[in-house]
Structures are given as structure tokens and as C-alpha cells.
Amino acid sequence: MQTKNPMEFFRNLPSKQCPECGDVVHEQAESYLMECDRCLAKKED
Ligand SMILES: [Zn+2]
């Protein structure tokens, strides 16, 4: 089965979860990190 729309493929990917707090991590094109924004901000301390 082929997906006509490449965006459809990405939408169907399971959401990443933050290993720190379990929150859903929203994919960011330039982000290769696993943690959510909140936990990343904490780590920058
Ligand atoms: Zn988190």
C-alpha cells in the first residue's frame, strides 16, 4: 500500500514521548533531541 501524500505518512507516525516526564514530544524539524521543551529547559541550567 502506498501513501499518496507524504504528510499523511508523518501524521501516522507514533508520537515520541519524553523519557523524562512522559509528555508527548512534538517533532521539530531541526530538533534531534528526545526530551520535551520543558525538560530541555531544565537541563540548560
Ligand atoms: Zn519532559
mmCIF file of the protein (N, C-alpha, C, O) and its ligand, coordinates in Angstrom:
data_MODEL
# 
_entry.id   MODEL 
# 
loop_
_entity.id 
_entity.type 
_entity.pdbx_number_of_molecules 
1 polymer     1 
2 non-polymer 1 
# 
_entity_poly.entity_id                      1 
_entity_poly.type                           'polypeptide(L)' 
_entity_poly.nstd_linkage                   no 
_entity_poly.nstd_monomer                   no 
_entity_poly.pdbx_seq_one_letter_code       MQTKNPMEFFRNLPSKQCPECGDVVHEQAESYLMECDRCLAKKED 
_entity_poly.pdbx_seq_one_letter_code_can   MQTKNPMEFFRNLPSKQCPECGDVVHEQAESYLMECDRCLAKKED 
_entity_poly.pdbx_strand_id                 A 
# 
loop_
_entity_poly_seq.entity_id 
_entity_poly_seq.num 
_entity_poly_seq.mon_id 
_entity_poly_seq.hetero 
1 1  MET n 
1 2  GLN n 
1 3  THR n 
1 4  LYS n 
1 5  ASN n 
1 6  PRO n 
1 7  MET n 
1 8  GLU n 
1 9  PHE n 
1 10 PHE n 
1 11 ARG n 
1 12 ASN n 
1 13 LEU n 
1 14 PRO n 
1 15 SER n 
1 16 LYS n 
1 17 GLN n 
1 18 CYS n 
1 19 PRO n 
1 20 GLU n 
1 21 CYS n 
1 22 GLY n 
1 23 ASP n 
1 24 VAL n 
1 25 VAL n 
1 26 HIS n 
1 27 GLU n 
1 28 GLN n 
1 29 ALA n 
1 30 GLU n 
1 31 SER n 
1 32 TYR n 
1 33 LEU n 
1 34 MET n 
1 35 GLU n 
1 36 CYS n 
1 37 ASP n 
1 38 ARG n 
1 39 CYS n 
1 40 LEU n 
1 41 ALA n 
1 42 LYS n 
1 43 LYS n 
1 44 GLU n 
1 45 ASP n 
# 
loop_
_struct_asym.id 
_struct_asym.entity_id 
A 1 
B 2 
# 
loop_
_chem_comp.id 
_chem_comp.type 
_chem_comp.mon_nstd_flag 
ALA 'L-peptide linking' y 
ARG 'L-peptide linking' y 
ASN 'L-peptide linking' y 
ASP 'L-peptide linking' y 
CYS 'L-peptide linking' y 
GLN 'L-peptide linking' y 
GLU 'L-peptide linking' y 
GLY 'peptide linking'   y 
HIS 'L-peptide linking' y 
LEU 'L-peptide linking' y 
LYS 'L-peptide linking' y 
MET 'L-peptide linking' y 
PHE 'L-peptide linking' y 
PRO 'L-peptide linking' y 
SER 'L-peptide linking' y 
THR 'L-peptide linking' y 
TYR 'L-peptide linking' y 
VAL 'L-peptide linking' y 
ZN  non-polymer         . 
# 
_pdbx_entity_nonpoly.entity_id   2 
_pdbx_entity_nonpoly.name        ? 
_pdbx_entity_nonpoly.comp_id     ZN 
# 
_pdbx_nonpoly_scheme.asym_id         B 
_pdbx_nonpoly_scheme.entity_id       2 
_pdbx_nonpoly_scheme.mon_id          ZN 
_pdbx_nonpoly_scheme.ndb_seq_num     1 
_pdbx_nonpoly_scheme.pdb_seq_num     101 
_pdbx_nonpoly_scheme.auth_seq_num    101 
_pdbx_nonpoly_scheme.pdb_mon_id      ZN 
_pdbx_nonpoly_scheme.auth_mon_id     ZN 
_pdbx_nonpoly_scheme.pdb_strand_id   A 
_pdbx_nonpoly_scheme.pdb_ins_code    . 
# 
loop_
_atom_site.group_PDB 
_atom_site.id 
_atom_site.type_symbol 
_atom_site.label_atom_id 
_atom_site.label_alt_id 
_atom_site.label_comp_id 
_atom_site.label_asym_id 
_atom_site.label_entity_id 
_atom_site.label_seq_id 
_atom_site.pdbx_PDB_ins_code 
_atom_site.Cartn_x 
_atom_site.Cartn_y 
_atom_site.Cartn_z 
_atom_site.occupancy 
_atom_site.B_iso_or_equiv 
_atom_site.pdbx_formal_charge 
_atom_site.auth_seq_id 
_atom_site.auth_comp_id 
_atom_site.auth_asym_id 
_atom_site.auth_atom_id 
_atom_site.pdbx_PDB_model_num 
ATOM   1   N  N  . MET A 1 1  ? 0.836  -1.196 0.000  1.00 0.00 ? 1   MET A N  1 
ATOM   2   C  CA . MET A 1 1  ? 0.000  0.000  0.000  1.00 0.00 ? 1   MET A CA 1 
ATOM   3   C  C  . MET A 1 1  ? 0.869  1.243  0.000  1.00 0.00 ? 1   MET A C  1 
ATOM   4   O  O  . MET A 1 1  ? 1.826  1.347  0.767  1.00 0.00 ? 1   MET A O  1 
ATOM   5   N  N  . GLN A 1 2  ? 0.533  2.164  -0.848 1.00 0.00 ? 2   GLN A N  1 
ATOM   6   C  CA . GLN A 1 2  ? 1.352  3.353  -0.945 1.00 0.00 ? 2   GLN A CA 1 
ATOM   7   C  C  . GLN A 1 2  ? 0.585  4.591  -0.473 1.00 0.00 ? 2   GLN A C  1 
ATOM   8   O  O  . GLN A 1 2  ? -0.618 4.728  -0.693 1.00 0.00 ? 2   GLN A O  1 
ATOM   9   N  N  . THR A 1 3  ? 1.310  5.463  0.166  1.00 0.00 ? 3   THR A N  1 
ATOM   10  C  CA . THR A 1 3  ? 0.694  6.701  0.650  1.00 0.00 ? 3   THR A CA 1 
ATOM   11  C  C  . THR A 1 3  ? 0.848  7.776  -0.405 1.00 0.00 ? 3   THR A C  1 
ATOM   12  O  O  . THR A 1 3  ? 1.958  8.052  -0.860 1.00 0.00 ? 3   THR A O  1 
ATOM   13  N  N  . LYS A 1 4  ? -0.245 8.375  -0.790 1.00 0.00 ? 4   LYS A N  1 
ATOM   14  C  CA . LYS A 1 4  ? -0.159 9.395  -1.831 1.00 0.00 ? 4   LYS A CA 1 
ATOM   15  C  C  . LYS A 1 4  ? 0.476  10.666 -1.289 1.00 0.00 ? 4   LYS A C  1 
ATOM   16  O  O  . LYS A 1 4  ? 1.290  11.304 -1.958 1.00 0.00 ? 4   LYS A O  1 
ATOM   17  N  N  . ASN A 1 5  ? 0.101  11.016 -0.095 1.00 0.00 ? 5   ASN A N  1 
ATOM   18  C  CA . ASN A 1 5  ? 0.593  12.264 0.472  1.00 0.00 ? 5   ASN A CA 1 
ATOM   19  C  C  . ASN A 1 5  ? 1.684  11.978 1.491  1.00 0.00 ? 5   ASN A C  1 
ATOM   20  O  O  . ASN A 1 5  ? 1.431  11.282 2.475  1.00 0.00 ? 5   ASN A O  1 
ATOM   21  N  N  . PRO A 1 6  ? 2.895  12.497 1.283  1.00 0.00 ? 6   PRO A N  1 
ATOM   22  C  CA . PRO A 1 6  ? 3.977  12.255 2.257  1.00 0.00 ? 6   PRO A CA 1 
ATOM   23  C  C  . PRO A 1 6  ? 3.632  12.788 3.637  1.00 0.00 ? 6   PRO A C  1 
ATOM   24  O  O  . PRO A 1 6  ? 4.101  12.242 4.636  1.00 0.00 ? 6   PRO A O  1 
ATOM   25  N  N  . MET A 1 7  ? 2.836  13.826 3.720  1.00 0.00 ? 7   MET A N  1 
ATOM   26  C  CA . MET A 1 7  ? 2.461  14.351 5.031  1.00 0.00 ? 7   MET A CA 1 
ATOM   27  C  C  . MET A 1 7  ? 1.612  13.343 5.785  1.00 0.00 ? 7   MET A C  1 
ATOM   28  O  O  . MET A 1 7  ? 1.675  13.266 7.012  1.00 0.00 ? 7   MET A O  1 
ATOM   29  N  N  . GLU A 1 8  ? 0.832  12.583 5.069  1.00 0.00 ? 8   GLU A N  1 
ATOM   30  C  CA . GLU A 1 8  ? -0.002 11.553 5.681  1.00 0.00 ? 8   GLU A CA 1 
ATOM   31  C  C  . GLU A 1 8  ? 0.879  10.546 6.399  1.00 0.00 ? 8   GLU A C  1 
ATOM   32  O  O  . GLU A 1 8  ? 0.543  10.068 7.482  1.00 0.00 ? 8   GLU A O  1 
ATOM   33  N  N  . PHE A 1 9  ? 2.002  10.230 5.787  1.00 0.00 ? 9   PHE A N  1 
ATOM   34  C  CA . PHE A 1 9  ? 2.941  9.275  6.383  1.00 0.00 ? 9   PHE A CA 1 
ATOM   35  C  C  . PHE A 1 9  ? 3.435  9.787  7.723  1.00 0.00 ? 9   PHE A C  1 
ATOM   36  O  O  . PHE A 1 9  ? 3.466  9.039  8.700  1.00 0.00 ? 9   PHE A O  1 
ATOM   37  N  N  . PHE A 1 10 ? 3.816  11.037 7.778  1.00 0.00 ? 10  PHE A N  1 
ATOM   38  C  CA . PHE A 1 10 ? 4.360  11.588 9.016  1.00 0.00 ? 10  PHE A CA 1 
ATOM   39  C  C  . PHE A 1 10 ? 3.285  11.699 10.082 1.00 0.00 ? 10  PHE A C  1 
ATOM   40  O  O  . PHE A 1 10 ? 3.558  11.514 11.268 1.00 0.00 ? 10  PHE A O  1 
ATOM   41  N  N  . ARG A 1 11 ? 2.069  11.998 9.664  1.00 0.00 ? 11  ARG A N  1 
ATOM   42  C  CA . ARG A 1 11 ? 0.986  12.112 10.635 1.00 0.00 ? 11  ARG A CA 1 
ATOM   43  C  C  . ARG A 1 11 ? 0.715  10.775 11.305 1.00 0.00 ? 11  ARG A C  1 
ATOM   44  O  O  . ARG A 1 11 ? 0.294  10.722 12.460 1.00 0.00 ? 11  ARG A O  1 
ATOM   45  N  N  . ASN A 1 12 ? 0.958  9.707  10.580 1.00 0.00 ? 12  ASN A N  1 
ATOM   46  C  CA . ASN A 1 12 ? 0.647  8.381  11.103 1.00 0.00 ? 12  ASN A CA 1 
ATOM   47  C  C  . ASN A 1 12 ? 1.755  7.816  11.975 1.00 0.00 ? 12  ASN A C  1 
ATOM   48  O  O  . ASN A 1 12 ? 1.578  6.771  12.601 1.00 0.00 ? 12  ASN A O  1 
ATOM   49  N  N  . LEU A 1 13 ? 2.879  8.484  12.023 1.00 0.00 ? 13  LEU A N  1 
ATOM   50  C  CA . LEU A 1 13 ? 3.944  8.024  12.904 1.00 0.00 ? 13  LEU A CA 1 
ATOM   51  C  C  . LEU A 1 13 ? 3.509  8.184  14.353 1.00 0.00 ? 13  LEU A C  1 
ATOM   52  O  O  . LEU A 1 13 ? 2.845  9.158  14.708 1.00 0.00 ? 13  LEU A O  1 
ATOM   53  N  N  . PRO A 1 14 ? 3.882  7.235  15.177 1.00 0.00 ? 14  PRO A N  1 
ATOM   54  C  CA . PRO A 1 14 ? 3.560  7.377  16.600 1.00 0.00 ? 14  PRO A CA 1 
ATOM   55  C  C  . PRO A 1 14 ? 4.293  8.553  17.206 1.00 0.00 ? 14  PRO A C  1 
ATOM   56  O  O  . PRO A 1 14 ? 5.427  8.852  16.831 1.00 0.00 ? 14  PRO A O  1 
ATOM   57  N  N  . SER A 1 15 ? 3.649  9.211  18.138 1.00 0.00 ? 15  SER A N  1 
ATOM   58  C  CA . SER A 1 15 ? 4.279  10.361 18.774 1.00 0.00 ? 15  SER A CA 1 
ATOM   59  C  C  . SER A 1 15 ? 5.433  9.900  19.644 1.00 0.00 ? 15  SER A C  1 
ATOM   60  O  O  . SER A 1 15 ? 5.391  8.839  20.268 1.00 0.00 ? 15  SER A O  1 
ATOM   61  N  N  . LYS A 1 16 ? 6.451  10.723 19.663 1.00 0.00 ? 16  LYS A N  1 
ATOM   62  C  CA . LYS A 1 16 ? 7.557  10.449 20.578 1.00 0.00 ? 16  LYS A CA 1 
ATOM   63  C  C  . LYS A 1 16 ? 7.143  10.866 21.979 1.00 0.00 ? 16  LYS A C  1 
ATOM   64  O  O  . LYS A 1 16 ? 6.354  11.792 22.168 1.00 0.00 ? 16  LYS A O  1 
ATOM   65  N  N  . GLN A 1 17 ? 7.688  10.166 22.942 1.00 0.00 ? 17  GLN A N  1 
ATOM   66  C  CA . GLN A 1 17 ? 7.393  10.526 24.318 1.00 0.00 ? 17  GLN A CA 1 
ATOM   67  C  C  . GLN A 1 17 ? 8.659  10.935 25.025 1.00 0.00 ? 17  GLN A C  1 
ATOM   68  O  O  . GLN A 1 17 ? 9.713  10.328 24.832 1.00 0.00 ? 17  GLN A O  1 
ATOM   69  N  N  . CYS A 1 18 ? 8.559  11.957 25.839 1.00 0.00 ? 18  CYS A N  1 
ATOM   70  C  CA . CYS A 1 18 ? 9.698  12.414 26.613 1.00 0.00 ? 18  CYS A CA 1 
ATOM   71  C  C  . CYS A 1 18 ? 10.038 11.370 27.671 1.00 0.00 ? 18  CYS A C  1 
ATOM   72  O  O  . CYS A 1 18 ? 9.184  11.005 28.479 1.00 0.00 ? 18  CYS A O  1 
ATOM   73  N  N  . PRO A 1 19 ? 11.283 10.885 27.671 1.00 0.00 ? 19  PRO A N  1 
ATOM   74  C  CA . PRO A 1 19 ? 11.683 9.883  28.662 1.00 0.00 ? 19  PRO A CA 1 
ATOM   75  C  C  . PRO A 1 19 ? 11.739 10.461 30.072 1.00 0.00 ? 19  PRO A C  1 
ATOM   76  O  O  . PRO A 1 19 ? 11.739 9.716  31.053 1.00 0.00 ? 19  PRO A O  1 
ATOM   77  N  N  . GLU A 1 20 ? 11.784 11.759 30.170 1.00 0.00 ? 20  GLU A N  1 
ATOM   78  C  CA . GLU A 1 20 ? 11.873 12.401 31.486 1.00 0.00 ? 20  GLU A CA 1 
ATOM   79  C  C  . GLU A 1 20 ? 10.519 12.474 32.169 1.00 0.00 ? 20  GLU A C  1 
ATOM   80  O  O  . GLU A 1 20 ? 10.384 12.065 33.322 1.00 0.00 ? 20  GLU A O  1 
ATOM   81  N  N  . CYS A 1 21 ? 9.515  12.992 31.472 1.00 0.00 ? 21  CYS A N  1 
ATOM   82  C  CA . CYS A 1 21 ? 8.229  13.247 32.122 1.00 0.00 ? 21  CYS A CA 1 
ATOM   83  C  C  . CYS A 1 21 ? 7.076  12.520 31.439 1.00 0.00 ? 21  CYS A C  1 
ATOM   84  O  O  . CYS A 1 21 ? 5.955  12.522 31.947 1.00 0.00 ? 21  CYS A O  1 
ATOM   85  N  N  . GLY A 1 22 ? 7.344  11.894 30.285 1.00 0.00 ? 22  GLY A N  1 
ATOM   86  C  CA . GLY A 1 22 ? 6.287  11.137 29.624 1.00 0.00 ? 22  GLY A CA 1 
ATOM   87  C  C  . GLY A 1 22 ? 5.390  11.974 28.741 1.00 0.00 ? 22  GLY A C  1 
ATOM   88  O  O  . GLY A 1 22 ? 4.449  11.454 28.141 1.00 0.00 ? 22  GLY A O  1 
ATOM   89  N  N  . ASP A 1 23 ? 5.663  13.246 28.655 1.00 0.00 ? 23  ASP A N  1 
ATOM   90  C  CA . ASP A 1 23 ? 4.880  14.102 27.773 1.00 0.00 ? 23  ASP A CA 1 
ATOM   91  C  C  . ASP A 1 23 ? 5.143  13.748 26.320 1.00 0.00 ? 23  ASP A C  1 
ATOM   92  O  O  . ASP A 1 23 ? 6.208  13.242 25.966 1.00 0.00 ? 23  ASP A O  1 
ATOM   93  N  N  . VAL A 1 24 ? 4.155  14.023 25.491 1.00 0.00 ? 24  VAL A N  1 
ATOM   94  C  CA . VAL A 1 24 ? 4.352  13.823 24.061 1.00 0.00 ? 24  VAL A CA 1 
ATOM   95  C  C  . VAL A 1 24 ? 5.312  14.879 23.547 1.00 0.00 ? 24  VAL A C  1 
ATOM   96  O  O  . VAL A 1 24 ? 5.148  16.070 23.813 1.00 0.00 ? 24  VAL A O  1 
ATOM   97  N  N  . VAL A 1 25 ? 6.324  14.426 22.803 1.00 0.00 ? 25  VAL A N  1 
ATOM   98  C  CA . VAL A 1 25 ? 7.288  15.360 22.234 1.00 0.00 ? 25  VAL A CA 1 
ATOM   99  C  C  . VAL A 1 25 ? 6.866  15.669 20.804 1.00 0.00 ? 25  VAL A C  1 
ATOM   100 O  O  . VAL A 1 25 ? 6.774  14.772 19.966 1.00 0.00 ? 25  VAL A O  1 
ATOM   101 N  N  . HIS A 1 26 ? 6.616  16.919 20.539 1.00 0.00 ? 26  HIS A N  1 
ATOM   102 C  CA . HIS A 1 26 ? 6.232  17.315 19.188 1.00 0.00 ? 26  HIS A CA 1 
ATOM   103 C  C  . HIS A 1 26 ? 7.476  17.398 18.333 1.00 0.00 ? 26  HIS A C  1 
ATOM   104 O  O  . HIS A 1 26 ? 8.460  18.048 18.685 1.00 0.00 ? 26  HIS A O  1 
ATOM   105 N  N  . GLU A 1 27 ? 7.406  16.730 17.212 1.00 0.00 ? 27  GLU A N  1 
ATOM   106 C  CA . GLU A 1 27 ? 8.565  16.667 16.330 1.00 0.00 ? 27  GLU A CA 1 
ATOM   107 C  C  . GLU A 1 27 ? 8.913  18.047 15.811 1.00 0.00 ? 27  GLU A C  1 
ATOM   108 O  O  . GLU A 1 27 ? 8.049  18.805 15.370 1.00 0.00 ? 27  GLU A O  1 
ATOM   109 N  N  . GLN A 1 28 ? 10.184 18.351 15.874 1.00 0.00 ? 28  GLN A N  1 
ATOM   110 C  CA . GLN A 1 28 ? 10.653 19.599 15.300 1.00 0.00 ? 28  GLN A CA 1 
ATOM   111 C  C  . GLN A 1 28 ? 11.733 19.285 14.294 1.00 0.00 ? 28  GLN A C  1 
ATOM   112 O  O  . GLN A 1 28 ? 12.652 18.512 14.563 1.00 0.00 ? 28  GLN A O  1 
ATOM   113 N  N  . ALA A 1 29 ? 11.611 19.895 13.133 1.00 0.00 ? 29  ALA A N  1 
ATOM   114 C  CA . ALA A 1 29 ? 12.496 19.556 12.024 1.00 0.00 ? 29  ALA A CA 1 
ATOM   115 C  C  . ALA A 1 29 ? 13.959 19.661 12.421 1.00 0.00 ? 29  ALA A C  1 
ATOM   116 O  O  . ALA A 1 29 ? 14.773 18.821 12.036 1.00 0.00 ? 29  ALA A O  1 
ATOM   117 N  N  . GLU A 1 30 ? 14.292 20.689 13.188 1.00 0.00 ? 30  GLU A N  1 
ATOM   118 C  CA . GLU A 1 30 ? 15.700 20.914 13.499 1.00 0.00 ? 30  GLU A CA 1 
ATOM   119 C  C  . GLU A 1 30 ? 16.099 20.253 14.809 1.00 0.00 ? 30  GLU A C  1 
ATOM   120 O  O  . GLU A 1 30 ? 17.251 20.357 15.232 1.00 0.00 ? 30  GLU A O  1 
ATOM   121 N  N  . SER A 1 31 ? 15.167 19.581 15.446 1.00 0.00 ? 31  SER A N  1 
ATOM   122 C  CA . SER A 1 31 ? 15.451 19.011 16.761 1.00 0.00 ? 31  SER A CA 1 
ATOM   123 C  C  . SER A 1 31 ? 15.709 17.518 16.650 1.00 0.00 ? 31  SER A C  1 
ATOM   124 O  O  . SER A 1 31 ? 14.895 16.775 16.101 1.00 0.00 ? 31  SER A O  1 
ATOM   125 N  N  . TYR A 1 32 ? 16.847 17.087 17.175 1.00 0.00 ? 32  TYR A N  1 
ATOM   126 C  CA . TYR A 1 32 ? 17.153 15.658 17.214 1.00 0.00 ? 32  TYR A CA 1 
ATOM   127 C  C  . TYR A 1 32 ? 17.071 15.143 18.637 1.00 0.00 ? 32  TYR A C  1 
ATOM   128 O  O  . TYR A 1 32 ? 17.425 13.999 18.921 1.00 0.00 ? 32  TYR A O  1 
ATOM   129 N  N  . LEU A 1 33 ? 16.596 16.007 19.534 1.00 0.00 ? 33  LEU A N  1 
ATOM   130 C  CA . LEU A 1 33 ? 16.568 15.645 20.941 1.00 0.00 ? 33  LEU A CA 1 
ATOM   131 C  C  . LEU A 1 33 ? 15.261 14.939 21.278 1.00 0.00 ? 33  LEU A C  1 
ATOM   132 O  O  . LEU A 1 33 ? 14.238 15.126 20.619 1.00 0.00 ? 33  LEU A O  1 
ATOM   133 N  N  . MET A 1 34 ? 15.329 14.126 22.317 1.00 0.00 ? 34  MET A N  1 
ATOM   134 C  CA . MET A 1 34 ? 14.187 13.307 22.684 1.00 0.00 ? 34  MET A CA 1 
ATOM   135 C  C  . MET A 1 34 ? 13.296 13.977 23.722 1.00 0.00 ? 34  MET A C  1 
ATOM   136 O  O  . MET A 1 34 ? 12.090 13.730 23.752 1.00 0.00 ? 34  MET A O  1 
ATOM   137 N  N  . GLU A 1 35 ? 13.867 14.813 24.564 1.00 0.00 ? 35  GLU A N  1 
ATOM   138 C  CA . GLU A 1 35 ? 13.099 15.389 25.659 1.00 0.00 ? 35  GLU A CA 1 
ATOM   139 C  C  . GLU A 1 35 ? 12.174 16.502 25.173 1.00 0.00 ? 35  GLU A C  1 
ATOM   140 O  O  . GLU A 1 35 ? 12.399 17.116 24.130 1.00 0.00 ? 35  GLU A O  1 
ATOM   141 N  N  . CYS A 1 36 ? 11.137 16.740 25.955 1.00 0.00 ? 36  CYS A N  1 
ATOM   142 C  CA . CYS A 1 36 ? 10.215 17.830 25.629 1.00 0.00 ? 36  CYS A CA 1 
ATOM   143 C  C  . CYS A 1 36 ? 10.855 19.165 25.995 1.00 0.00 ? 36  CYS A C  1 
ATOM   144 O  O  . CYS A 1 36 ? 11.879 19.220 26.677 1.00 0.00 ? 36  CYS A O  1 
ATOM   145 N  N  . ASP A 1 37 ? 10.226 20.235 25.523 1.00 0.00 ? 37  ASP A N  1 
ATOM   146 C  CA . ASP A 1 37 ? 10.778 21.571 25.750 1.00 0.00 ? 37  ASP A CA 1 
ATOM   147 C  C  . ASP A 1 37 ? 11.020 21.844 27.234 1.00 0.00 ? 37  ASP A C  1 
ATOM   148 O  O  . ASP A 1 37 ? 12.018 22.457 27.615 1.00 0.00 ? 37  ASP A O  1 
ATOM   149 N  N  . ARG A 1 38 ? 10.091 21.379 28.054 1.00 0.00 ? 38  ARG A N  1 
ATOM   150 C  CA . ARG A 1 38 ? 10.184 21.664 29.476 1.00 0.00 ? 38  ARG A CA 1 
ATOM   151 C  C  . ARG A 1 38 ? 11.431 21.033 30.082 1.00 0.00 ? 38  ARG A C  1 
ATOM   152 O  O  . ARG A 1 38 ? 12.166 21.688 30.822 1.00 0.00 ? 38  ARG A O  1 
ATOM   153 N  N  . CYS A 1 39 ? 11.669 19.769 29.771 1.00 0.00 ? 39  CYS A N  1 
ATOM   154 C  CA . CYS A 1 39 ? 12.814 19.075 30.342 1.00 0.00 ? 39  CYS A CA 1 
ATOM   155 C  C  . CYS A 1 39 ? 14.115 19.608 29.735 1.00 0.00 ? 39  CYS A C  1 
ATOM   156 O  O  . CYS A 1 39 ? 15.130 19.694 30.425 1.00 0.00 ? 39  CYS A O  1 
ATOM   157 N  N  . LEU A 1 40 ? 14.088 19.958 28.476 1.00 0.00 ? 40  LEU A N  1 
ATOM   158 C  CA . LEU A 1 40 ? 15.287 20.530 27.862 1.00 0.00 ? 40  LEU A CA 1 
ATOM   159 C  C  . LEU A 1 40 ? 15.646 21.830 28.545 1.00 0.00 ? 40  LEU A C  1 
ATOM   160 O  O  . LEU A 1 40 ? 16.821 22.100 28.794 1.00 0.00 ? 40  LEU A O  1 
ATOM   161 N  N  . ALA A 1 41 ? 14.645 22.638 28.853 1.00 0.00 ? 41  ALA A N  1 
ATOM   162 C  CA . ALA A 1 41 ? 14.903 23.923 29.504 1.00 0.00 ? 41  ALA A CA 1 
ATOM   163 C  C  . ALA A 1 41 ? 15.530 23.698 30.874 1.00 0.00 ? 41  ALA A C  1 
ATOM   164 O  O  . ALA A 1 41 ? 16.412 24.446 31.296 1.00 0.00 ? 41  ALA A O  1 
ATOM   165 N  N  . LYS A 1 42 ? 15.065 22.665 31.557 1.00 0.00 ? 42  LYS A N  1 
ATOM   166 C  CA . LYS A 1 42 ? 15.630 22.365 32.876 1.00 0.00 ? 42  LYS A CA 1 
ATOM   167 C  C  . LYS A 1 42 ? 17.108 22.012 32.755 1.00 0.00 ? 42  LYS A C  1 
ATOM   168 O  O  . LYS A 1 42 ? 17.928 22.405 33.584 1.00 0.00 ? 42  LYS A O  1 
ATOM   169 N  N  . LYS A 1 43 ? 17.430 21.261 31.704 1.00 0.00 ? 43  LYS A N  1 
ATOM   170 C  CA . LYS A 1 43 ? 18.804 20.774 31.557 1.00 0.00 ? 43  LYS A CA 1 
ATOM   171 C  C  . LYS A 1 43 ? 19.776 21.881 31.195 1.00 0.00 ? 43  LYS A C  1 
ATOM   172 O  O  . LYS A 1 43 ? 20.982 21.752 31.404 1.00 0.00 ? 43  LYS A O  1 
ATOM   173 N  N  . GLU A 1 44 ? 19.251 22.965 30.655 1.00 0.00 ? 44  GLU A N  1 
ATOM   174 C  CA . GLU A 1 44 ? 20.129 24.064 30.245 1.00 0.00 ? 44  GLU A CA 1 
ATOM   175 C  C  . GLU A 1 44 ? 20.669 24.821 31.435 1.00 0.00 ? 44  GLU A C  1 
ATOM   176 O  O  . GLU A 1 44 ? 21.534 25.684 31.281 1.00 0.00 ? 44  GLU A O  1 
ATOM   177 N  N  . ASP A 1 45 ? 20.180 24.517 32.602 1.00 0.00 ? 45  ASP A N  1 
ATOM   178 C  CA . ASP A 1 45 ? 20.636 25.206 33.801 1.00 0.00 ? 45  ASP A CA 1 
ATOM   179 C  C  . ASP A 1 45 ? 22.134 25.069 34.006 1.00 0.00 ? 45  ASP A C  1 
ATOM   180 O  O  . ASP A 1 45 ? 22.675 25.597 34.978 1.00 0.00 ? 45  ASP A O  1 
HETATM 181 ZN ZN . ZN  B 2 .  ? 9.687  16.144 29.535 1.00 0.00 2 101 ZN  A ZN 1 
# 
